[in-house]
Amino acid sequence: MNSDARPRTPVPPSRLPDVGTTIFTVMSALAARHGAVNLGQGFPDFDCDAGLVDAVTAAMRAGHNQYPPMAGVPALRQALAAKIERLHGHSYDPDSEITITAGATQAILTAVLAFVHPGDEVIVLEPCYDSYGPAVALAGGRLVRVPLDPQSFRIDFDRLAAALTPRTRALIVNTPHNPTGTAWTEDDRRTLAELLRPTDVIVLSDEVYEHTVFDGRRHASVSGDAELAARSLVISSFGKTFHVTGWKVGHVAAPRPLMAEFRKVHQFNVFTVNTPMQHGLAAWLADPAHYEGLADFYQRKRDRFRAGLQAATRFELLPCAGSYFQCVDYGRISPLPDQAFCEWLTTEAGVAAIPLSAFTAAAPSRPVVRFCFAKTDATLDEALRRLARL
Ligand SMILES: Cc1ncc(COP(=O)(O)O)c(C=O)c1O
């Protein structure tokens, strides 16, 4: 061997050649460089309840520090089964139909890897959360993108029906919706159940914002419709519900045969999720007030932010029925494409947002950006003060 030869790092062809640095990272870095108020990335800038931290600390002190059972701490699975039954009337067996995951992202990837064979088609409704496409690509599936209605961002059931083929293995849905803030009605849910009735399509239902539905409306979980529940994996995340996005603990509920396959992959993917957090969350879930107040909490923030935008800016506000995102049409302010507009907004106005195109393959037909209002009132007020010049 040539003694001058440097050690060589072989770089195999990428499994995800189209994936680069995400716009979320780019915008956050730009926001930090320019001292902008960051309403881009979707996480709270305030802390979780100290009682929840105490519950986790108590679990650590009580010695809950070794591997839990593969499917998750039983007390947490039981608490989730009871909650789902109380809220949506569907009974899942905590032993065989509920699994605790390392956040919703792991649950989505695990579900896709468990069910999608190379060449299978998986339908996503665009705009959509950015992990769905790469998950399907890693499984060797074919991603079929069906646009939501470009004005209302509701499901266009005719287009969805047209996209279904005998090769459709799964449909990934999300309500309340990131990025657009729409939330299903019970009619949407029924229409979907009817559309899928003659098919063998599995539904992956991303419901991480399940407790953030506004104006007195109820979250239309797929678990609340017996027909849909029978073909669905219902995915959620404690990160969004308890302001602990950094803990990365989520959960999946599904009928036993689907959960058995999910667990085969979960077992060799993460095997288990950190133990003390699970004990702490189980104790915290015992009091429904800990999640039942969430919708009011975020509704007040939504209203404060919307009122400020309405009063002092030329943004056109899109409806926000759920989630913690407010989308706006900036067509009256700038002719720029959405990413360029977000860069301009960050550097010139001092507020970071995320362009709608971050959630779509094709350029969106409407000039829309997304603000996250999971922020302290002081952060929201400062953002509004800066945006008021526009
Ligand atoms: C729609 C949606 N799904 C999944 C996730 C990821 O959740 P987790 O942090 O639990 O992986 C997010 C986070 O922003 C999201 O908005």
The ligand as an SDF file (V2000), in Angstrom:
LIG
                    3D

 16 16  0  0  0  0  0  0  0  0999 V2000
  -47.8000   16.7200   11.5490 C   0  0  0  0  0  0  0  0  0  0  0  0
  -46.6390   16.2960   12.3710 C   0  0  0  0  0  0  0  0  0  0  0  0
  -46.3730   14.9970   12.4960 N   0  0  0  0  0  0  0  0  0  0  0  0
  -45.3330   14.5550   13.2350 C   0  0  0  0  0  0  0  0  0  0  0  0
  -44.5040   15.4310   13.8870 C   0  0  0  0  0  0  0  0  0  0  0  0
  -43.3410   14.8980   14.6720 C   0  0  0  0  0  0  0  0  0  0  0  0
  -43.6670   14.5920   15.9670 O   0  0  0  0  0  0  0  0  0  0  0  0
  -42.5280   14.0380   16.9530 P   0  0  0  0  0  0  0  0  0  0  0  0
  -41.6950   15.2000   17.3840 O   0  0  0  0  0  0  0  0  0  0  0  0
  -43.2700   13.4000   18.0590 O   0  0  0  0  0  0  0  0  0  0  0  0
  -41.7060   13.0600   16.1690 O   0  0  0  0  0  0  0  0  0  0  0  0
  -44.7310   16.8020   13.7740 C   0  0  0  0  0  0  0  0  0  0  0  0
  -43.8160   17.7630   14.4200 C   0  0  0  0  0  0  0  0  0  0  0  0
  -43.7620   18.9250   14.0930 O   0  0  0  0  0  0  0  0  0  0  0  0
  -45.8300   17.2430   12.9950 C   0  0  0  0  0  0  0  0  0  0  0  0
  -46.1040   18.5460   12.8600 O   0  0  0  0  0  0  0  0  0  0  0  0
  1  2  1  0
  2  3  1  0
  2 15  2  0
  3  4  2  0
  4  5  1  0
  5  6  1  0
  5 12  2  0
  6  7  1  0
  7  8  1  0
  8  9  2  0
  8 10  1  0
  8 11  1  0
 12 13  1  0
 12 15  1  0
 13 14  2  0
 15 16  1  0
M  END
$$$$
